[in-house]
Amino acid sequence: MTPLRKRMLDELQLRNLSAPTTRAYIGAVERFAQYFQKSPQQLGVEQVREYLLHLIRDRKAPPNTVMVNRSALRFLYVCTLKQSWFEENIPQPKRPPTLPDVLSAEEVTHMLDSTRNLKHWTIIATLYATALRCGELQHLKVGDVDSKHMVLHVREGKGRIPRRIGLSPVLLERLRVYFRLHRPTDWLFPSRQNNSSLLDDRSIRDLCFEAGKRAGIRHRVHPHLFRHACATHMLDAGADLRTIQVLLGHATLPFSNSPALI
């Protein structure tokens, strides 16, 4: 590990940023350095501008990807290297407003009906019934399911903020069926290859994608769509925004200032 990488990791850890954000920022900085074949400490404003334009013009990167790369490079130069030129010289790309795809209740049902693998079925059902983020589901442990109080403890929420989610009788019974068959000992949904390791996010994304294909859904299905669907269907059913806010683990109310649900 280079000294610069260690410094950046230390800064990320001090700010308690999530593991996915840390991986995304480190990966973006690595690609930036590889593009110029130089350490970022030898690069500056012109190289940052050139690289972001390369992503836009040559790679045809979507606005979200450009924004993540800009955020990563901003963190590197402002927070890690303590340089002050970034905000003045590197404009913030404008992200066009978009509405997220929202799965209908019928589509979710069709996906569940066409999923024969019990573990995959339980993962999809849990994502939809609890509105968990992919990383939150990954880090669930067997002891986080409190069947006595019908509560799911989320200990690895965004920003490391824990919360509790009520479990429906139907989901709790399905979790019991899954547990009796698979007998997980630590992670609730462990890796198939190694029972002591958590399931990686690519596996979760793949099983959601395959479930969508089996159900004949035209757009790509990913784990976050079940979070969108849960929140939207609750709102449609008359749930108040405060209840949805608590379920999602949001610091502010969703649906208020942006067309994006999450």
RAZI-V673817 format. One record per residue. N is the residue number from 1. RES is the residue in one letter. OMEGA is omega in whole degrees, 0 to 359 (* if undefined). Layout:
N & RES & OMEGA
N & RES & OMEGA
//
This chain:
1 & M & 180
2 & T & 178
3 & P & 181
4 & L & 178
5 & R & 180
6 & K & 179
7 & R & 181
8 & M & 177
9 & L & 178
10 & D & 180
11 & E & 177
12 & L & 180
13 & Q & 179
14 & L & 180
15 & R & 175
16 & N & 178
17 & L & 186
18 & S & 179
19 & A & 177
20 & P & 178
21 & T & 179
22 & T & 179
23 & R & 181
24 & A & 181
25 & Y & 180
26 & I & 179
27 & G & 180
28 & A & 179
29 & V & 177
30 & E & 180
31 & R & 176
32 & F & 180
33 & A & 180
34 & Q & 181
35 & Y & 181
36 & F & 182
37 & Q & 179
38 & K & 174
39 & S & 177
40 & P & 178
41 & Q & 178
42 & Q & 183
43 & L & 183
44 & G & 189
45 & V & 182
46 & E & 180
47 & Q & 178
48 & V & 179
49 & R & 180
50 & E & 183
51 & Y & 179
52 & L & 175
53 & L & 176
54 & H & 178
55 & L & 183
56 & I & 188
57 & R & 187
58 & D & 183
59 & R & 181
60 & K & 183
61 & A & 177
62 & P & 182
63 & P & 181
64 & N & 180
65 & T & 179
66 & V & 181
67 & M & 178
68 & V & 179
69 & N & 177
70 & R & 180
71 & S & 180
72 & A & 181
73 & L & 175
74 & R & 179
75 & F & 181
76 & L & 188
77 & Y & 183
78 & V & 187
79 & C & 184
80 & T & 183
81 & L & 174
82 & K & 177
83 & Q & 191
84 & S & 187
85 & W & 194
86 & F & 188
87 & E & 183
88 & E & 189
89 & N & 183
90 & I & 184
91 & P & 177
92 & Q & 179
93 & P & 177
94 & K & 180
95 & R & 180
96 & P & 180
97 & P & 179
98 & T & 173
99 & L & 180
100 & P & 172
101 & D & 178
102 & V & 178
103 & L & 174
104 & S & 177
105 & A & 179
106 & E & 179
107 & E & 177
108 & V & 179
109 & T & 181
110 & H & 178
111 & M & 180
112 & L & 181
113 & D & 183
114 & S & 180
115 & T & 183
116 & R & 180
117 & N & 186
118 & L & 180
119 & K & 179
120 & H & 179
121 & W & 183
122 & T & 178
123 & I & 180
124 & I & 179
125 & A & 180
126 & T & 177
127 & L & 184
128 & Y & 186
129 & A & 185
130 & T & 182
131 & A & 178
132 & L & 167
133 & R & 181
134 & C & 181
135 & G & 178
136 & E & 178
137 & L & 179
138 & Q & 188
139 & H & 176
140 & L & 175
141 & K & 182
142 & V & 181
143 & G & 179
144 & D & 177
145 & V & 180
146 & D & 185
147 & S & 181
148 & K & 181
149 & H & 179
150 & M & 183
151 & V & 173
152 & L & 180
153 & H & 176
154 & V & 185
155 & R & 181
156 & E & 178
157 & G & 180
158 & K & 184
159 & G & 182
160 & R & 179
161 & I & 181
162 & P & 175
163 & R & 178
164 & R & 181
165 & I & 178
166 & G & 178
167 & L & 175
168 & S & 177
169 & P & 182
170 & V & 180
171 & L & 179
172 & L & 179
173 & E & 178
174 & R & 176
175 & L & 178
176 & R & 178
177 & V & 179
178 & Y & 182
179 & F & 181
180 & R & 182
181 & L & 187
182 & H & 178
183 & R & 175
184 & P & 184
185 & T & 182
186 & D & 175
187 & W & 180
188 & L & 178
189 & F & 184
190 & P & 175
191 & S & 178
192 & R & 183
193 & Q & 184
194 & N & 185
195 & N & 180
196 & S & 180
197 & S & 178
198 & L & 180
199 & L & 182
200 & D & 186
201 & D & 179
202 & R & 178
203 & S & 179
204 & I & 179
205 & R & 181
206 & D & 183
207 & L & 176
208 & C & 179
209 & F & 181
210 & E & 178
211 & A & 177
212 & G & 178
213 & K & 180
214 & R & 182
215 & A & 178
216 & G & 180
217 & I & 189
218 & R & 180
219 & H & 182
220 & R & 179
221 & V & 177
222 & H & 187
223 & P & 185
224 & H & 179
225 & L & 178
226 & F & 175
227 & R & 175
228 & H & 185
229 & A & 181
230 & C & 182
231 & A & 182
232 & T & 182
233 & H & 175
234 & M & 179
235 & L & 179
236 & D & 182
237 & A & 175
238 & G & 178
239 & A & 179
240 & D & 185
241 & L & 180
242 & R & 178
243 & T & 180
244 & I & 178
245 & Q & 180
246 & V & 180
247 & L & 183
248 & L & 183
249 & G & 181
250 & H & 175
251 & A & 178
252 & T & 183
253 & L & 173
254 & P & 174
255 & F & 190
256 & S & 187
257 & N & 187
258 & S & 176
259 & P & 179
260 & A & 185
261 & L & 187
262 & I & *
//
